[in-house]
Amino acid sequence: MGNANFAREAEAAAEADSLAASHEWRAFAQAAHGAALDAGALKVIEAAGLCVDLTMQRQSPALDAAALALLRARGLDAARQALFSGGPVNWTEGKPAWHTALRAGRTREQPDGQDRDSVCEYSRMADFVRHVDQNADFATVLHIGIGGSDWGPRLAIQAFGGPGQRRQIRFVSNIDGHAFHDAVAGLDPRRCLVVVSSKSFTTAETLHNARAAIAWLRQGGVADPSAHLAAVTANAPAARALGVPASQVFRMCDWVGGRYSVWSVAGLSIALTVGTDVLIGMRAGAEAMDQHFQQAPLGANAPVQLALAGLVNCSVLGHGSLNIAAYSARLLHLVTYLQQLEMESLGKRVGGDGAAVDVPTAPIIWGMPGTDGQHTFFQWLHQSAHGAPVDFIASLQGHPDSPDAHRMLLANCLAQRQALLRGKDLEQALLDVAHVEDPEQALTLAHHMVHPGGRPSTLIVLRQLEPRALGALLALYEHKVFVQSVVWGVNPFDQWGVELGKRLATGIERELAVPVSAGVVDWGHDASTSYWIDRYRGHAQAPQPRHAWLPGVAAHL
């Protein structure tokens, strides 16, 4: 009887904490279903130099009122205050997530001096970059990192680099040996600076590639590889143990999550490649969006409204993905940056009480720059049974030497967005096949031309792609993610899902190295994993021709 009572009490408590069962959520969902998606009422929010056009999302006064009530009930104000004041918003690890402090533009008065430490590291980094520039010691940079230590520098350098950048850069993140050898191909080790970026300095891929880089430097005739090493980490002793001089170790703060590290001295490779001004501009843009997020009324708050549109599309209407269509070739790496930001932050299934979240969460983030995407997956966006919401991102100003190209680019962006909303009904399609003489054939063909329409999208417009605008854009998405995490009740600052596979890989790696001569081993794995461990051992420990993967080619070389 006691167990039965406990079970009923636990069920009642879970029901009381249930998001889906709450009055505020039910009202929000009902209002979302009843809201119009007709683009009849212009809804554009200006924030930190960006324009966020939510006109083609569901809108109604009832939805606005229900959304505000939901945000109040979920405690957004208190959570936002904790985020900006350095509270332990990463509750599973008991830590702040204080990346906003890194771009505050000033040293805040904090008892523990955390901001002062960050400002000092920025200063040390800038001095190091000036020294490298003045002495012209290095012509190239080899950046070694993975995840948040990689995507931010890739994004910024792709956005603001090009033929005129200070020095060329190669990236290596993957543990695949091809990645490392491709990255160093053609580089002169004597003129290369290796930047190792890892918050923990325990990441297996990064440390393996860093050791490979040190060996490459030695093999290339570098007498003192340490002079060619710099590190960005929260674990300075480990960096020094690898051989990085203390003067070239730049400290990240432990209270900055890896996927937010672009705001820290992890921007070292950005500064070395495209200049410290880029970092300063990005931080200024992010700071401006921080101020907007804190001060703007919720109804005119760009991150909040972007988050609410996502909640409607994912948690109410059931869209399982969000497409990012950046109409800028220089934002090539934006999708992967946002994939990590959103999917690592929100890819959670339980809330703070350990109970499962009972509404759909965390859509898949995917896409590529326009107009390439139009020739790849836009067919699916327009005419598949489900489709997906789209965030279109564009600039008013393009390359100054190609105004015609930019006009075409922007026209495509606006047209695709309009087509997703409007669609094409059967009557319109029949007009397009009026030349077909056979009525039955014309009707059949017309059905293939129908576009369902009614597909939501947001348009985010930059005046031009410059560092301040990119910083504001990234902070916009950061705060959007935070708002959604508050409503769903998940912790956006941990990543326990990444750890399990890492631990298993460590054990399997040891097993893959067991000599075949050890005979049959019961690995204790499932049948498939055990089979491939044994298959690899037999293959790797047998003599292999160097070009076994190129059968018949060597004879023609």
Secondary structure, DSSP 8 states (H G I E B T S, - for coil): -HHHHHHHHHHHHHHHH-TTTSHHHHHHHHHHHHSB-S--S--EEEETTEEEE-TTS-B-HHHHHHHHHHHHHTTHHHHHHHHHHT---BTTTTB---GGGGGSSS----TT-HHHHHHHHHHHHHHHHHHHHHHT--SEEEEE--THHHHHHHHHHHHH-STTSSSEEEEE--SSHHHHHHHHTT--GGGEEEEEE-SSS--HHHHHHHHHHHHHHHHTT-S-GGGGEEEEES-HHHHHHHT--GGGEEE--TTS-GGGGGGTGGGHHHHHHH-HHHHHHHHHHHHHHHHHHHHS-GGG-HHHHHHHHHHIIIIIT---EEEEEE--GGGTTHHHHHHIIIIIHH---B-TTS-B--S----EEEE--TTGGGGTTHHHHHHSSS---EEEEEEEE--TT-HHHHHHHHHHHHHHHHHHHH-B-HHHHHHHTTT-S-HHHHHHHHHHT-B-----EEEEEEEE--HHHHHHHHHHHHHHHHHHHHHHT--TT--HHHHHHHHHHHHHHHHHTS-GGG------S-HHHHHHHHHHHHHHTS---TTTTSTTTGGG-
